[in-house]
Amino acid sequence: MNTKIILLAVSGIISVLLLVLNHVGTENLCVWSGGDTACISKWFDIIITFTPILPLFLFSLITFFMREHVFRNWARFALPGVALSMLLTFLTPEPETGGFGPQIVLGKSDTALVTSALFVLISVGIIVGTYIATRSRIT
């Protein structure tokens, strides 16, 4: 039960902080530096890197009210999955703009979106599968 509460609280606090920072906007966070593009880029990178915490909070809230077995099965995937997602997002370089012709380039925001979507799909599969398996054992 303590793991559930800690995960829910930490991911909830970080999620609220991310949403507030996103609402304020990177331009407003860098007013003191005269709208320096390096400052804006750093805040954007921080916000994008921590984006996978949002689905972690959502699913920790969902699994909080489920049996401990369902939560533990999901948490075994979720914690390394979010860490990997954040690492991949952090390591992804921002694409260079310019050039000639059509370009298909993936940046940090694309990586965060794809890894978060995979996290959601796999989480739903794990939670539903574990929930159904435990329900069939009970009846």
Buried (B, 14 or more C-beta within 10 A) or exposed (E): EEEBEEBBEBBBEBBEEBEEBBEEEBEEBBEEEEEEEEBBEBBBBBBBBBBBBBBBBBBBBBBEEBBEEBBEBBBEBBEEBBEEBBEBBBEBEEBEEEEEEEEEEEEBBBBBBBBBEEBBEBBEEBBEEBBEEBEEEEE
